Amino acid sequence: MANDNLLLPVPQYITACKNIKKIIGLCGIEKEITWHTSRHTMATEICLTNGVPIETLSKMLGHTNIRTTQIYAKITHEKESRDMAALSDKLSKIEQFNGITI
């Protein structure tokens, strides 16, 4: 563990903002990207879309109330489709196991 019981070192806010601007430049993005925008994108596009539970994401973001995380964590259509497909697959297996045809 790093200092202060953190897994990784946390850069100062100004350093993080400068690094975001460097990444934006390297990617050729012309849109204004703020710290808040990058945090929202990480929560939605990286974490939730790849199956990180919202409870875990809430802890990662340092929120004490999961309602705060829900502001950042908009559910994408892609995630909704994957979740529904996974549920359908699970239900199908139960139906096959029980010999049920629906």
DOKOLLO-894042 format. One record per atom (N, C-alpha, C, O): residue in three letters; chain; residue number from 1; z, x, y. Coordinates in Angstrom, 3 decimals, always signed. Layout:
BEGIN
   resn   chain   resi         c3         c1         c2
    ALA       A    NUM          Z          X          Y
...
END
This chain:
BEGIN
   resn   chain   resi         c3         c1         c2
    MET       A      1     +0.000     +0.831     -1.184
    MET       A      1     +0.000     +0.000     +0.000
    MET       A      1     +0.000     +0.877     +1.250
    MET       A      1     +0.606     +1.948     +1.281
    ALA       A      2     -0.678     +0.405     +2.254
    ALA       A      2     -0.688     +1.103     +3.535
    ALA       A      2     +0.613     +0.780     +4.278
    ALA       A      2     +1.475     +0.065     +3.768
    ASN       A      3     +0.733     +1.316     +5.478
    ASN       A      3     +1.920     +1.051     +6.292
    ASN       A      3     +2.090     -0.443     +6.547
    ASN       A      3     +1.116     -1.195     +6.503
    ASP       A      4     +3.317     -0.875     +6.811
    ASP       A      4     +3.638     -2.263     +7.142
    ASP       A      4     +3.295     -3.244     +6.021
    ASP       A      4     +3.022     -4.415     +6.285
    ASN       A      5     +3.308     -2.776     +4.775
    ASN       A      5     +3.009     -3.632     +3.620
    ASN       A      5     +1.611     -4.245     +3.663
    ASN       A      5     +1.393     -5.312     +3.089
    LEU       A      6     +0.679     -3.605     +4.319
    LEU       A      6     -0.704     -4.073     +4.349
    LEU       A      6     -1.507     -3.281     +3.335
    LEU       A      6     -1.298     -2.080     +3.163
    LEU       A      7     -2.424     -3.959     +2.667
    LEU       A      7     -3.244     -3.306     +1.667
    LEU       A      7     -4.200     -2.294     +2.297
    LEU       A      7     -4.383     -1.192     +1.780
    LEU       A      8     -4.804     -2.682     +3.416
    LEU       A      8     -5.755     -1.816     +4.115
    LEU       A      8     -5.294     -1.616     +5.555
    LEU       A      8     -4.576     -2.456     +6.097
    PRO       A      9     -5.694     -0.528     +6.171
    PRO       A      9     -5.334     -0.346     +7.584
    PRO       A      9     -6.038     -1.395     +8.444
    PRO       A      9     -7.187     -1.749     +8.179
    VAL       A     10     -5.363     -1.879     +9.453
    VAL       A     10     -5.923     -2.882    +10.351
    VAL       A     10     -6.249     -2.204    +11.680
    VAL       A     10     -5.362     -1.653    +12.333
    PRO       A     11     -7.527     -2.244    +12.080
    PRO       A     11     -7.886     -1.595    +13.344
    PRO       A     11     -7.359     -2.399    +14.528
    PRO       A     11     -7.048     -3.583    +14.398
    GLN       A     12     -7.264     -1.748    +15.676
    GLN       A     12     -6.899     -2.466    +16.887
    GLN       A     12     -8.009     -3.460    +17.210
    GLN       A     12     -9.161     -3.268    +16.819
    TYR       A     13     -7.654     -4.511    +17.918
    TYR       A     13     -8.600     -5.575    +18.259
    TYR       A     13     -9.848     -5.019    +18.943
    TYR       A     13    -10.968     -5.375    +18.578
    ILE       A     14     -9.657     -4.151    +19.929
    ILE       A     14    -10.792     -3.601    +20.678
    ILE       A     14    -11.704     -2.781    +19.770
    ILE       A     14    -12.924     -2.814    +19.926
    THR       A     15    -11.120     -2.044    +18.821
    THR       A     15    -11.913     -1.257    +17.869
    THR       A     15    -12.716     -2.185    +16.965
    THR       A     15    -13.890     -1.931    +16.697
    ALA       A     16    -12.091     -3.248    +16.499
    ALA       A     16    -12.792     -4.208    +15.645
    ALA       A     16    -13.956     -4.850    +16.401
    ALA       A     16    -15.042     -5.009    +15.843
    CYS       A     17    -13.736     -5.221    +17.663
    CYS       A     17    -14.809     -5.828    +18.464
    CYS       A     17    -15.968     -4.860    +18.670
    CYS       A     17    -17.131     -5.260    +18.602
    LYS       A     18    -15.660     -3.593    +18.922
    LYS       A     18    -16.716     -2.584    +19.086
    LYS       A     18    -17.498     -2.413    +17.781
    LYS       A     18    -18.722     -2.280    +17.801
    ASN       A     19    -16.796     -2.418    +16.657
    ASN       A     19    -17.470     -2.283    +15.359
    ASN       A     19    -18.357     -3.492    +15.067
    ASN       A     19    -19.446     -3.339    +14.514
    ILE       A     20    -17.906     -4.680    +15.430
    ILE       A     20    -18.727     -5.885    +15.253
    ILE       A     20    -20.010     -5.743    +16.064
    ILE       A     20    -21.096     -6.049    +15.572
    LYS       A     21    -19.886     -5.279    +17.306
    LYS       A     21    -21.070     -5.102    +18.157
    LYS       A     21    -22.045     -4.082    +17.562
    LYS       A     21    -23.259     -4.269    +17.636
    LYS       A     22    -21.512     -2.995    +16.967
    LYS       A     22    -22.371     -1.998    +16.311
    LYS       A     22    -23.133     -2.631    +15.152
    LYS       A     22    -24.336     -2.420    +15.000
    ILE       A     23    -22.429     -3.402    +14.343
    ILE       A     23    -23.057     -4.052    +13.181
    ILE       A     23    -24.123     -5.033    +13.638
    ILE       A     23    -25.202     -5.095    +13.047
    ILE       A     24    -23.834     -5.800    +14.682
    ILE       A     24    -24.799     -6.753    +15.237
    ILE       A     24    -26.063     -6.018    +15.669
    ILE       A     24    -27.176     -6.464    +15.391
    GLY       A     25    -25.884     -4.891    +16.349
    GLY       A     25    -27.035     -4.092    +16.795
    GLY       A     25    -27.850     -3.570    +15.633
    GLY       A     25    -29.079     -3.638    +15.655
    LEU       A     26    -27.174     -3.042    +14.607
    LEU       A     26    -27.869     -2.518    +13.432
    LEU       A     26    -28.648     -3.600    +12.690
    LEU       A     26    -29.691     -3.330    +12.095
    CYS       A     27    -28.129     -4.830    +12.732
    CYS       A     27    -28.782     -5.946    +12.031
    CYS       A     27    -29.867     -6.600    +12.880
    CYS       A     27    -30.612     -7.445    +12.384
    GLY       A     28    -29.963     -6.226    +14.134
    GLY       A     28    -30.978     -6.807    +15.006
    GLY       A     28    -30.649     -8.228    +15.444
    GLY       A     28    -31.546     -8.988    +15.808
    ILE       A     29    -29.383     -8.587    +15.411
    ILE       A     29    -28.969     -9.932    +15.821
    ILE       A     29    -28.857     -9.962    +17.335
    ILE       A     29    -28.201     -9.111    +17.936
    GLU       A     30    -29.498    -10.944    +17.946
    GLU       A     30    -29.477    -11.050    +19.400
    GLU       A     30    -28.442    -12.046    +19.900
    GLU       A     30    -28.136    -12.072    +21.092
    LYS       A     31    -27.908    -12.856    +19.018
    LYS       A     31    -26.912    -13.865    +19.383
    LYS       A     31    -25.583    -13.189    +19.707
    LYS       A     31    -25.233    -12.174    +19.106
    GLU       A     32    -24.843    -13.758    +20.661
    GLU       A     32    -23.493    -13.268    +20.991
    GLU       A     32    -22.568    -13.578    +19.820
    GLU       A     32    -22.433    -14.736    +19.425
    ILE       A     33    -21.936    -12.559    +19.270
    ILE       A     33    -20.998    -12.723    +18.165
    ILE       A     33    -19.633    -12.246    +18.637
    ILE       A     33    -19.482    -11.111    +19.089
    THR       A     34    -18.651    -13.115    +18.531
    THR       A     34    -17.296    -12.779    +18.956
    THR       A     34    -16.437    -12.477    +17.734
    THR       A     34    -16.865    -12.669    +16.596
    TRP       A     35    -15.233    -12.007    +17.984
    TRP       A     35    -14.261    -11.788    +16.916
    TRP       A     35    -14.036    -13.101    +16.169
    TRP       A     35    -14.010    -13.136    +14.939
    HIS       A     36    -13.874    -14.173    +16.933
    HIS       A     36    -13.625    -15.487    +16.331
    HIS       A     36    -14.799    -15.909    +15.442
    HIS       A     36    -14.585    -16.418    +14.342
    THR       A     37    -16.026    -15.703    +15.903
    THR       A     37    -17.213    -16.054    +15.122
    THR       A     37    -17.262    -15.256    +13.828
    THR       A     37    -17.581    -15.801    +12.771
    SER       A     38    -16.949    -13.975    +13.905
    SER       A     38    -16.992    -13.144    +12.696
    SER       A     38    -15.923    -13.581    +11.701
    SER       A     38    -16.153    -13.565    +10.492
    ARG       A     39    -14.771    -13.968    +12.202
    ARG       A     39    -13.678    -14.447    +11.344
    ARG       A     39    -14.068    -15.747    +10.643
    ARG       A     39    -13.818    -15.925     +9.451
    HIS       A     40    -14.686    -16.651    +11.405
    HIS       A     40    -15.147    -17.928    +10.856
    HIS       A     40    -16.221    -17.697     +9.780
    HIS       A     40    -16.195    -18.325     +8.722
    THR       A     41    -17.148    -16.804    +10.063
    THR       A     41    -18.219    -16.496     +9.119
    THR       A     41    -17.665    -15.887     +7.839
    THR       A     41    -18.097    -16.242     +6.743
    MET       A     42    -16.716    -14.978     +7.975
    MET       A     42    -16.093    -14.379     +6.793
    MET       A     42    -15.424    -15.466     +5.945
    MET       A     42    -15.570    -15.489     +4.723
    ALA       A     43    -14.698    -16.354     +6.602
    ALA       A     43    -13.982    -17.407     +5.879
    ALA       A     43    -14.948    -18.326     +5.138
    ALA       A     43    -14.744    -18.636     +3.964
    THR       A     44    -15.989    -18.755     +5.823
    THR       A     44    -16.914    -19.732     +5.250
    THR       A     44    -17.933    -19.109     +4.314
    THR       A     44    -18.022    -19.477     +3.143
    GLU       A     45    -18.700    -18.162     +4.840
    GLU       A     45    -19.853    -17.648     +4.105
    GLU       A     45    -19.501    -16.618     +3.038
    GLU       A     45    -20.186    -16.529     +2.019
    ILE       A     46    -18.462    -15.852     +3.252
    ILE       A     46    -18.119    -14.822     +2.282
    ILE       A     46    -17.076    -15.320     +1.300
    ILE       A     46    -17.263    -15.217     +0.088
    CYS       A     47    -15.985    -15.857     +1.813
    CYS       A     47    -14.870    -16.229     +0.930
    CYS       A     47    -15.092    -17.564     +0.221
    CYS       A     47    -15.173    -17.607     -1.006
    LEU       A     48    -15.191    -18.653     +0.987
    LEU       A     48    -15.303    -19.966     +0.343
    LEU       A     48    -16.567    -20.107     -0.498
    LEU       A     48    -16.527    -20.643     -1.606
    THR       A     49    -17.677    -19.628     +0.027
    THR       A     49    -18.937    -19.748     -0.707
    THR       A     49    -18.898    -18.982     -2.024
    THR       A     49    -19.623    -19.317     -2.961
    ASN       A     50    -18.057    -17.959     -2.097
    ASN       A     50    -17.950    -17.171     -3.323
    ASN       A     50    -16.724    -17.529     -4.156
    ASN       A     50    -16.304    -16.761     -5.021
    GLY       A     51    -16.157    -18.697     -3.889
    GLY       A     51    -15.121    -19.229     -4.766
    GLY       A     51    -13.681    -18.836     -4.460
    GLY       A     51    -12.794    -19.100     -5.272
    VAL       A     52    -13.423    -18.213     -3.312
    VAL       A     52    -12.031    -17.888     -2.966
    VAL       A     52    -11.325    -19.203     -2.624
    VAL       A     52    -11.795    -19.936     -1.755
    PRO       A     53    -10.214    -19.515     -3.284
    PRO       A     53     -9.492    -20.754     -2.974
    PRO       A     53     -8.999    -20.766     -1.537
    PRO       A     53     -8.641    -19.723     -0.990
    ILE       A     54     -8.979    -21.945     -0.925
    ILE       A     54     -8.571    -22.054     +0.474
    ILE       A     54     -7.138    -21.589     +0.683
    ILE       A     54     -6.799    -21.099     +1.761
    GLU       A     55     -6.289    -21.737     -0.337
    GLU       A     55     -4.904    -21.269     -0.222
    GLU       A     55     -4.859    -19.744     -0.078
    GLU       A     55     -4.085    -19.210     +0.716
    THR       A     56     -5.693    -19.057     -0.849
    THR       A     56     -5.775    -17.600     -0.765
    THR       A     56     -6.357    -17.185     +0.578
    THR       A     56     -5.861    -16.258     +1.218
    LEU       A     57     -7.400    -17.869     +0.998
    LEU       A     57     -8.029    -17.576     +2.279
    LEU       A     57     -7.029    -17.755     +3.417
    LEU       A     57     -6.986    -16.945     +4.343
    SER       A     58     -6.235    -18.802     +3.349
    SER       A     58     -5.222    -19.062     +4.367
    SER       A     58     -4.268    -17.876     +4.499
    SER       A     58     -3.930    -17.453     +5.605
    LYS       A     59     -3.846    -17.355     +3.365
    LYS       A     59     -2.939    -16.198     +3.363
    LYS       A     59     -3.657    -14.963     +3.926
    LYS       A     59     -3.080    -14.203     +4.704
    MET       A     60     -4.921    -14.774     +3.523
    MET       A     60     -5.693    -13.626     +4.011
    MET       A     60     -5.847    -13.662     +5.528
    MET       A     60     -5.809    -12.624     +6.188
    LEU       A     61     -6.020    -14.857     +6.073
    LEU       A     61     -6.200    -15.002     +7.514
    LEU       A     61     -4.873    -14.978     +8.275
    LEU       A     61     -4.857    -14.948     +9.506
    GLY       A     62     -3.763    -14.991     +7.536
    GLY       A     62     -2.455    -14.930     +8.170
    GLY       A     62     -1.973    -16.258     +8.725
    GLY       A     62     -1.115    -16.294     +9.607
    HIS       A     63     -2.522    -17.347     +8.210
    HIS       A     63     -2.115    -18.662     +8.695
    HIS       A     63     -0.849    -19.135     +7.988
    HIS       A     63     -0.677    -18.900     +6.792
    THR       A     64     +0.022    -19.790     +8.716
    THR       A     64     +1.231    -20.348     +8.107
    THR       A     64     +1.007    -21.794     +7.683
    THR       A     64     +1.782    -22.335     +6.894
    ASN       A     65     -0.040    -22.419     +8.196
    ASN       A     65     -0.349    -23.802     +7.874
    ASN       A     65     -1.801    -23.886     +7.405
    ASN       A     65     -2.705    -23.420     +8.097
    ILE       A     66     -2.024    -24.471     +6.249
    ILE       A     66     -3.382    -24.541     +5.693
    ILE       A     66     -4.319    -25.365     +6.574
    ILE       A     66     -5.536    -25.192     +6.503
    ARG       A     67     -3.779    -26.248     +7.395
    ARG       A     67     -4.622    -27.020     +8.326
    ARG       A     67     -5.351    -26.096     +9.298
    ARG       A     67     -6.487    -26.369     +9.687
    THR       A     68     -4.707    -25.019     +9.682
    THR       A     68     -5.348    -24.042    +10.568
    THR       A     68     -6.536    -23.412     +9.859
    THR       A     68     -7.585    -23.215    +10.473
    THR       A     69     -6.394    -23.098     +8.596
    THR       A     69     -7.478    -22.497     +7.821
    THR       A     69     -8.645    -23.467     +7.688
    THR       A     69     -9.804    -23.054     +7.718
    GLN       A     70     -8.348    -24.733     +7.542
    GLN       A     70     -9.400    -25.732     +7.379
    GLN       A     70    -10.306    -25.805     +8.601
    GLN       A     70    -11.456    -26.231     +8.487
    ILE       A     71     -9.815    -25.401     +9.763
    ILE       A     71    -10.654    -25.357    +10.966
    ILE       A     71    -11.747    -24.303    +10.788
    ILE       A     71    -12.908    -24.540    +11.122
    TYR       A     72    -11.370    -23.149    +10.264
    TYR       A     72    -12.328    -22.067    +10.034
    TYR       A     72    -13.225    -22.371     +8.845
    TYR       A     72    -14.419    -22.071     +8.864
    ALA       A     73    -12.657    -22.952     +7.837
    ALA       A     73    -13.284    -23.029     +6.532
    ALA       A     73    -14.077    -24.317     +6.345
    ALA       A     73    -13.662    -25.210     +5.606
    LYS       A     74    -15.192    -24.404     +7.004
    LYS       A     74    -16.080    -25.546     +6.812
    LYS       A     74    -16.753    -25.410     +5.451
    LYS       A     74    -17.198    -24.325     +5.075
    ILE       A     75    -16.824    -26.495     +4.731
    ILE       A     75    -17.434    -26.471     +3.406
    ILE       A     75    -18.953    -26.517     +3.572
    ILE       A     75    -19.485    -27.418     +4.220
    THR       A     76    -19.636    -25.556     +2.992
    THR       A     76    -21.092    -25.518     +3.078
    THR       A     76    -21.701    -26.416     +2.008
    THR       A     76    -21.062    -26.708     +0.997
    HIS       A     77    -22.919    -26.845     +2.230
    HIS       A     77    -23.624    -27.668     +1.239
    HIS       A     77    -23.788    -26.911     -0.070
    HIS       A     77    -23.704    -27.492     -1.152
    GLU       A     78    -24.022    -25.602     +0.043
    GLU       A     78    -24.192    -24.763     -1.144
    GLU       A     78    -22.926    -24.779     -1.999
    GLU       A     78    -22.996    -24.931     -3.219
    LYS       A     79    -21.769    -24.622     -1.353
    LYS       A     79    -20.500    -24.636     -2.088
    LYS       A     79    -20.256    -26.003     -2.699
    LYS       A     79    -19.823    -26.107     -3.846
    GLU       A     80    -20.528    -27.034     -1.948
    GLU       A     80    -20.341    -28.397     -2.455
    GLU       A     80    -21.209    -28.614     -3.701
    GLU       A     80    -20.740    -29.178     -4.690
    SER       A     81    -22.451    -28.176     -3.659
    SER       A     81    -23.355    -28.327     -4.807
    SER       A     81    -22.858    -27.545     -6.020
    SER       A     81    -22.879    -28.055     -7.140
    ARG       A     82    -22.411    -26.303     -5.797
    ARG       A     82    -21.902    -25.491     -6.907
    ARG       A     82    -20.645    -26.104     -7.514
    ARG       A     82    -20.484    -26.127     -8.735
    ASP       A     83    -19.757    -26.599     -6.657
    ASP       A     83    -18.525    -27.211     -7.151
    ASP       A     83    -18.826    -28.466     -7.966
    ASP       A     83    -18.214    -28.694     -9.010
    MET       A     84    -19.759    -29.272     -7.493
    MET       A     84    -20.124    -30.488     -8.229
    MET       A     84    -20.807    -30.142     -9.553
    MET       A     84    -20.569    -30.811    -10.559
    ALA       A     85    -21.641    -29.118     -9.569
    ALA       A     85    -22.289    -28.685    -10.814
    ALA       A     85    -21.242    -28.196    -11.816
    ALA       A     85    -21.332    -28.493    -13.008
    ALA       A     86    -20.245    -27.443    -11.327
    ALA       A     86    -19.181    -26.951    -12.209
    ALA       A     86    -18.378    -28.110    -12.782
    ALA       A     86    -18.040    -28.107    -13.966
    LEU       A     87    -18.073    -29.098    -11.950
    LEU       A     87    -17.349    -30.277    -12.426
    LEU       A     87    -18.175    -31.032    -13.448
    LEU       A     87    -17.651    -31.449    -14.482
    SER       A     88    -19.443    -31.213    -13.178
    SER       A     88    -20.332    -31.909    -14.107
    SER       A     88    -20.380    -31.195    -15.452
    SER       A     88    -20.353    -31.833    -16.504
    ASP       A     89    -20.452    -29.861    -15.407
    ASP       A     89    -20.477    -29.065    -16.631
    ASP       A     89    -19.189    -29.252    -17.433
    ASP       A     89    -19.233    -29.416    -18.652
    LYS       A     90    -18.053    -29.226    -16.754
    LYS       A     90    -16.764    -29.415    -17.428
    LYS       A     90    -16.675    -30.796    -18.051
    LYS       A     90    -16.230    -30.935    -19.191
    LEU       A     91    -17.095    -31.822    -17.313
    LEU       A     91    -17.047    -33.184    -17.842
    LEU       A     91    -17.987    -33.350    -19.028
    LEU       A     91    -17.670    -34.051    -19.988
    SER       A     92    -19.144    -32.702    -18.955
    SER       A     92    -20.101    -32.757    -20.052
    SER       A     92    -19.505    -32.159    -21.322
    SER       A     92    -19.694    -32.697    -22.413
    LYS       A     93    -18.789    -31.052    -21.183
    LYS       A     93    -18.165    -30.408    -22.341
    LYS       A     93    -17.088    -31.297    -22.941
    LYS       A     93    -16.933    -31.351    -24.161
    ILE       A     94    -16.342    -31.993    -22.091
    ILE       A     94    -15.318    -32.908    -22.590
    ILE       A     94    -15.971    -34.054    -23.355
    ILE       A     94    -15.498    -34.456    -24.418
    GLU       A     95    -17.066    -34.575    -22.798
    GLU       A     95    -17.792    -35.659    -23.455
    GLU       A     95    -18.315    -35.214    -24.811
    GLU       A     95    -18.224    -35.960    -25.787
    GLN       A     96    -18.862    -34.002    -24.883
    GLN       A     96    -19.382    -33.491    -26.145
    GLN       A     96    -18.259    -33.292    -27.156
    GLN       A     96    -18.435    -33.579    -28.340
    PHE       A     97    -17.118    -32.807    -26.706
    PHE       A     97    -15.982    -32.573    -27.576
    PHE       A     97    -15.448    -33.875    -28.162
    PHE       A     97    -15.080    -33.936    -29.335
    ASN       A     98    -15.410    -34.910    -27.336
    ASN       A     98    -14.873    -36.196    -27.774
    ASN       A     98    -15.938    -37.112    -28.389
    ASN       A     98    -15.623    -38.215    -28.834
    GLY       A     99    -17.176    -36.663    -28.414
    GLY       A     99    -18.256    -37.474    -28.972
    GLY       A     99    -18.577    -38.686    -28.118
    GLY       A     99    -19.046    -39.704    -28.627
    ILE       A    100    -18.325    -38.579    -26.822
    ILE       A    100    -18.540    -39.700    -25.908
    ILE       A    100    -19.927    -39.556    -25.296
    ILE       A    100    -20.341    -38.457    -24.929
    THR       A    101    -20.639    -40.669    -25.189
    THR       A    101    -21.903    -40.686    -24.497
    THR       A    101    -21.768    -41.628    -23.305
    THR       A    101    -21.485    -42.816    -23.457
    ILE       A    102    -21.977    -41.069    -22.123
    ILE       A    102    -21.862    -41.906    -20.913
    ILE       A    102    -23.219    -41.988    -20.253
    ILE       A    102    -23.364    -42.639    -19.218
END
